[in-house]
Amino acid sequence: MLTRTVKISNVTNLSDARYCAGMGVEMLGFSIDEESPNYISPKKFEDICSWLAGVTLVAETAQEDPEKIIELLNQYPVHAVQVEDPGILSYLHSELNLPLLLRVSVDTYDASEIESILSRYESDVSHFLLESDNDAELSEDWMQVLGHLSDEYPMLTGFGLDNEFSVTALTELFPKLGIALRGSEEIRPGYKDFGSMMDILEALEEQ
């Protein structure tokens, strides 16, 4: 089993899903937005998840209309929902009996701004996911923020994780900090080169 909470985002194939579930990954995320390059149709979601057990299935969406999200969820029997717009959290919290994750882009916010976001939405959120679309690095400022906040808030860090060595160093420094990785496409159906994901998950295994 893994030594801490791990989420795999953008899962698009059964190979990733079964490998990660077998490694003890706690959460697998699937994009339900049709315009996303990582979109998973309800049928494909059903096909993948029929092989899985003991893992939290997360619907990932950038939709800003909470009613549209609720409508989409009728086709996806998930255990949790991840959104990017904090303005819809309160409504979803009142309408859904599901844990909510808030994805926070570190490309948009400075390290000094994160605590105000976490404290403001803590009551509506089960986990905060910090990610970057621009390959942001774990700067000294971010390391200080993670050290200060990881004991107080349920955080998953998904940026600056270049290899198993950086992940090991980060998790040794911050024992409560969760890790977020991203799935990738299969080379061909049923065949995957898990590469760095395998190295990182093996580094997080209990010895």
VMD Tcl script that draws the C-alpha trace (Angstrom):
set ca {
  {0.00 0.00 0.00}
  {0.97 3.62 -0.41}
  {2.20 5.77 2.44}
  {-0.18 8.64 1.72}
  {-3.20 9.79 -0.28}
  {-2.58 9.72 -4.04}
  {-4.93 10.90 -6.80}
  {-4.47 10.12 -10.48}
  {-6.15 12.73 -12.71}
  {-7.16 12.45 -16.36}
  {-7.54 8.68 -16.40}
  {-8.46 7.64 -19.95}
  {-7.77 3.91 -20.13}
  {-8.18 0.65 -18.26}
  {-4.42 0.03 -18.09}
  {-3.85 3.14 -15.92}
  {-6.95 2.49 -13.85}
  {-6.17 -1.13 -13.01}
  {-2.47 -0.52 -12.36}
  {-3.13 2.45 -10.06}
  {-5.94 0.71 -8.19}
  {-3.69 -2.31 -7.70}
  {-0.96 -0.07 -6.28}
  {-3.35 1.31 -3.69}
  {-4.08 4.72 -5.24}
  {-6.99 6.21 -3.32}
  {-8.61 8.37 -6.03}
  {-8.96 8.06 -9.82}
  {-10.22 11.10 -11.72}
  {-12.14 11.08 -15.02}
  {-12.94 14.16 -17.11}
  {-16.66 14.47 -17.86}
  {-16.25 17.59 -20.06}
  {-16.81 16.75 -23.74}
  {-14.47 19.55 -24.87}
  {-11.59 18.16 -22.80}
  {-8.89 16.13 -24.59}
  {-9.15 13.67 -21.70}
  {-12.94 13.30 -21.93}
  {-14.38 9.95 -20.92}
  {-17.81 9.05 -22.26}
  {-20.33 7.52 -19.85}
  {-20.02 4.17 -21.67}
  {-16.21 4.14 -21.46}
  {-16.38 5.22 -17.83}
  {-18.70 2.30 -17.13}
  {-16.45 -0.14 -18.99}
  {-13.34 0.95 -17.08}
  {-14.93 1.12 -13.66}
  {-16.54 -2.31 -13.97}
  {-13.02 -3.70 -13.45}
  {-12.27 -1.61 -10.37}
  {-12.96 -2.00 -6.66}
  {-11.90 -0.18 -3.53}
  {-11.00 3.11 -5.20}
  {-12.70 6.51 -5.06}
  {-13.98 7.55 -8.51}
  {-13.82 11.32 -9.07}
  {-15.68 13.23 -11.80}
  {-13.42 16.06 -13.00}
  {-15.00 19.13 -14.58}
  {-14.18 22.73 -15.45}
  {-17.88 23.52 -15.91}
  {-19.02 26.69 -14.18}
  {-22.75 25.87 -14.28}
  {-23.51 23.74 -11.22}
  {-26.86 22.56 -12.61}
  {-25.11 21.30 -15.74}
  {-22.65 19.42 -13.54}
  {-25.47 17.80 -11.58}
  {-27.13 16.81 -14.87}
  {-23.90 15.23 -16.14}
  {-23.44 13.29 -12.90}
  {-26.61 11.35 -13.65}
  {-24.50 9.50 -16.24}
  {-21.46 9.02 -14.01}
  {-21.90 7.07 -10.75}
  {-18.91 8.59 -8.98}
  {-17.92 8.94 -5.33}
  {-16.63 12.55 -5.50}
  {-16.57 15.60 -7.78}
  {-13.66 17.90 -8.65}
  {-14.36 21.46 -9.83}
  {-12.26 24.49 -10.70}
  {-14.68 27.33 -9.93}
  {-14.83 27.95 -6.17}
  {-17.97 30.04 -6.68}
  {-20.10 26.93 -7.25}
  {-18.89 24.95 -4.25}
  {-21.57 26.13 -1.86}
  {-24.39 25.23 -4.25}
  {-22.94 21.81 -5.05}
  {-22.31 21.17 -1.37}
  {-25.98 21.80 -0.66}
  {-27.27 19.73 -3.61}
  {-24.89 16.76 -3.72}
  {-24.18 14.20 -1.06}
  {-20.65 13.80 -2.41}
  {-17.20 15.03 -1.33}
  {-15.96 17.99 -3.37}
  {-12.39 18.62 -4.51}
  {-11.27 22.08 -5.62}
  {-8.56 22.24 -8.26}
  {-6.43 25.36 -7.74}
  {-4.10 26.43 -10.56}
  {-0.74 27.57 -9.25}
  {-0.31 29.33 -12.61}
  {-3.06 31.73 -11.55}
  {-2.24 32.26 -7.88}
  {0.97 33.13 -6.12}
  {2.07 31.06 -3.17}
  {1.19 33.94 -0.85}
  {-2.45 33.89 -2.02}
  {-3.19 30.23 -1.42}
  {-3.92 30.31 2.31}
  {-6.82 32.72 1.84}
  {-8.40 30.34 -0.70}
  {-7.97 27.32 1.54}
  {-9.39 29.01 4.61}
  {-12.35 30.46 2.69}
  {-13.53 27.19 1.13}
  {-12.36 24.65 3.69}
  {-15.88 23.88 4.92}
  {-17.09 22.85 1.44}
  {-14.05 20.90 0.28}
  {-12.66 17.44 1.09}
  {-9.34 18.10 -0.70}
  {-7.56 20.96 -2.42}
  {-5.64 19.94 -5.55}
  {-2.74 22.22 -6.51}
  {-1.81 21.75 -10.17}
  {-0.07 23.57 -13.00}
  {-0.69 23.52 -16.75}
  {2.60 25.32 -17.35}
  {4.96 22.90 -15.59}
  {5.49 25.20 -12.62}
  {8.35 24.30 -10.32}
  {8.26 23.86 -6.57}
  {9.98 27.13 -5.77}
  {11.27 28.04 -2.33}
  {8.13 30.14 -1.79}
  {5.90 27.17 -2.58}
  {7.91 24.88 -0.34}
  {7.45 27.28 2.55}
  {3.70 27.48 1.89}
  {3.35 23.70 1.68}
  {5.27 23.29 4.89}
  {3.07 25.84 6.62}
  {-0.29 24.62 5.34}
  {-0.05 20.87 4.75}
  {-0.68 20.12 8.43}
  {-3.79 22.31 8.47}
  {-5.54 21.54 5.17}
  {-6.17 18.39 3.09}
  {-3.88 19.18 0.16}
  {-2.82 17.22 -2.91}
  {0.22 18.55 -4.74}
  {0.38 17.86 -8.46}
  {3.15 20.13 -9.71}
  {6.94 20.10 -9.52}
  {6.97 16.31 -9.18}
  {9.65 15.56 -11.75}
  {10.62 12.07 -10.61}
  {10.56 9.63 -7.72}
  {13.43 11.47 -6.01}
  {11.62 14.81 -5.84}
  {8.45 13.08 -4.64}
  {10.31 11.17 -1.95}
  {12.01 14.34 -0.74}
  {8.69 16.22 -0.66}
  {6.84 13.53 1.23}
  {9.64 13.12 3.76}
  {9.47 16.84 4.50}
  {5.66 16.98 4.66}
  {4.21 13.69 5.96}
  {0.55 14.76 5.58}
  {0.83 16.10 2.04}
  {-1.00 14.11 -0.64}
  {0.33 13.57 -4.16}
  {-1.48 14.04 -7.48}
  {-0.29 12.55 -10.76}
  {-1.81 12.45 -14.24}
  {-2.69 9.51 -16.41}
  {-1.48 9.17 -19.99}
  {-2.58 7.57 -23.22}
  {-1.97 3.93 -24.02}
  {0.62 3.17 -26.71}
  {-1.97 0.78 -28.09}
  {-5.03 -0.82 -26.45}
  {-3.91 -2.83 -23.46}
  {-0.27 -1.72 -23.62}
  {1.25 1.05 -21.48}
  {4.69 2.32 -20.65}
  {4.03 3.52 -17.10}
  {7.42 5.21 -16.89}
  {7.70 7.87 -14.21}
  {4.27 7.08 -12.74}
  {5.48 3.59 -11.83}
  {8.70 4.95 -10.33}
  {6.82 7.51 -8.24}
  {4.17 5.10 -6.95}
  {6.82 2.52 -6.08}
  {8.71 5.23 -4.17}
  {5.53 5.87 -2.16}
  {4.98 2.24 -1.24}
  {5.33 1.18 2.37}
  {8.58 -0.64 2.87}
}
mol new
graphics top color blue
foreach p $ca { graphics top sphere $p radius 0.5 }
foreach p [lrange $ca 0 end-1] q [lrange $ca 1 end] { graphics top cylinder $p $q radius 0.2 }
display resetview
